[in-house]
Amino acid sequence: MMSVPLSEMSISQLVSDFTDNGIAQGQAWRIQDIEEYTRLYWLMDAIEKELKSRDGDARSALIPLYIHPAPHVRLKAAKLTLALEPIKARQVLQDIADSYYSERLDAGMCLANLDHGVFKPT
């Protein structure tokens, strides 16, 4: 099966793939499948870069994922859109950091790095 290059995908297709990969990456994290987690990381990274390269920075298409039922999808969407929606994205990260989800540590570290100037969203 041939996959379509990201550059030929619509924004909605990219968001759909991002969402599917985020769900799968969250599952890989929970079962400690680091190889699969890493593979999915690079797929999501490529999608982020493709969205960012589109006219007007199409990462904004990830903002509706702030309310996705999967916490890992919310986490990834918030982290990747901090430069676009800093207040809303930060609230999503705070909600996750205050939760019992396994993603709370990642969200908390992201917030700490923001607060200390270690991480500067672009």
C-alpha positions as CSV (number, residue, x, y, z in Angstrom):
1,M,0.0,0.0,0.0
2,M,1.4,3.4,-1.0
3,S,1.0,6.3,1.4
4,V,0.2,9.7,0.2
5,P,3.0,12.3,0.8
6,L,2.1,14.7,3.5
7,S,2.4,17.6,1.1
8,E,-0.5,16.2,-0.9
9,M,-2.8,15.7,2.0
10,S,-5.5,18.1,3.0
11,I,-5.4,19.8,6.4
12,S,-8.3,17.7,7.6
13,Q,-6.4,14.5,6.5
14,L,-3.3,15.7,8.4
15,V,-5.4,16.4,11.5
16,S,-7.0,13.0,11.2
17,D,-3.7,11.3,10.9
18,F,-2.3,13.4,13.8
19,T,-5.3,12.3,16.0
20,D,-4.9,8.6,15.1
21,N,-1.2,8.7,15.8
22,G,-1.7,10.5,19.0
23,I,-4.2,7.9,20.2
24,A,-1.7,5.1,19.2
25,Q,1.2,6.9,20.8
26,G,-0.7,7.2,24.1
27,Q,-1.4,3.5,24.0
28,A,2.3,2.8,23.2
29,W,3.3,4.9,26.2
30,R,0.9,3.0,28.5
31,I,2.3,-0.4,27.6
32,Q,5.9,0.9,27.5
33,D,6.4,0.2,23.8
34,I,9.2,2.7,23.3
35,E,10.0,1.7,19.7
36,E,6.4,2.3,18.6
37,Y,6.1,5.5,20.7
38,T,9.3,6.8,18.9
39,R,8.0,5.8,15.5
40,L,4.8,7.7,16.1
41,Y,6.7,10.7,17.5
42,W,8.5,11.1,14.2
43,L,5.2,10.7,12.2
44,M,3.5,13.4,14.3
45,D,6.6,15.6,14.1
46,A,6.4,15.4,10.3
47,I,2.7,16.3,10.4
48,E,3.4,19.3,12.6
49,K,6.1,20.5,10.2
50,E,3.8,20.1,7.3
51,L,1.0,22.0,9.0
52,K,3.4,24.8,10.1
53,S,4.6,25.2,6.5
54,R,1.1,25.7,5.1
55,D,-0.1,29.2,4.4
56,G,-1.0,31.0,7.7
57,D,0.4,28.2,9.8
58,A,-2.2,25.5,9.7
59,R,-1.3,24.1,13.1
60,S,-4.3,26.1,14.2
61,A,-6.3,23.1,12.8
62,L,-5.1,21.2,15.9
63,I,-6.8,23.6,18.3
64,P,-10.2,21.8,18.2
65,L,-8.3,18.8,19.6
66,Y,-8.1,20.6,23.0
67,I,-11.3,18.8,23.8
68,H,-10.5,15.4,22.3
69,P,-11.4,12.5,24.7
70,A,-7.9,11.1,24.5
71,P,-5.6,13.0,26.9
72,H,-2.5,12.2,24.8
73,V,-4.1,13.9,21.8
74,R,-5.0,16.9,23.9
75,L,-1.5,17.1,25.3
76,K,0.2,16.9,21.9
77,A,-2.2,19.4,20.3
78,A,-1.7,21.9,23.1
79,K,2.1,21.6,23.1
80,L,2.2,22.1,19.3
81,T,-0.1,25.1,19.3
82,L,1.4,27.1,22.3
83,A,2.7,29.7,20.0
84,L,-0.7,30.2,18.4
85,E,-3.0,30.0,21.4
86,P,-0.8,30.4,24.5
87,I,-3.5,31.0,27.0
88,K,-5.9,28.2,25.9
89,A,-3.1,25.7,25.2
90,R,-1.5,26.4,28.6
91,Q,-4.9,25.8,30.3
92,V,-5.2,22.4,28.5
93,L,-1.7,21.5,29.7
94,Q,-2.6,22.6,33.3
95,D,-5.8,20.5,33.2
96,I,-3.7,17.5,32.2
97,A,-1.0,18.2,34.8
98,D,-3.7,18.4,37.5
99,S,-5.2,15.1,36.4
100,Y,-4.5,11.4,37.0
101,Y,-3.6,10.7,33.4
102,S,-0.2,9.3,32.7
103,E,0.4,12.4,30.6
104,R,0.4,14.6,33.6
105,L,4.2,14.5,34.0
106,D,4.8,15.5,30.4
107,A,2.3,18.4,30.8
108,G,3.8,19.5,34.1
109,M,7.3,19.5,32.7
110,C,6.2,21.5,29.7
111,L,4.6,24.1,32.0
112,A,7.7,24.2,34.2
113,N,10.0,24.7,31.1
114,L,7.7,27.5,29.9
115,D,7.8,29.2,33.2
116,H,11.6,29.0,33.5
117,G,12.2,30.1,29.9
118,V,13.7,26.8,28.9
119,F,11.0,26.1,26.3
120,K,9.9,28.9,23.9
121,P,7.1,27.9,21.5
122,T,7.6,28.9,17.9
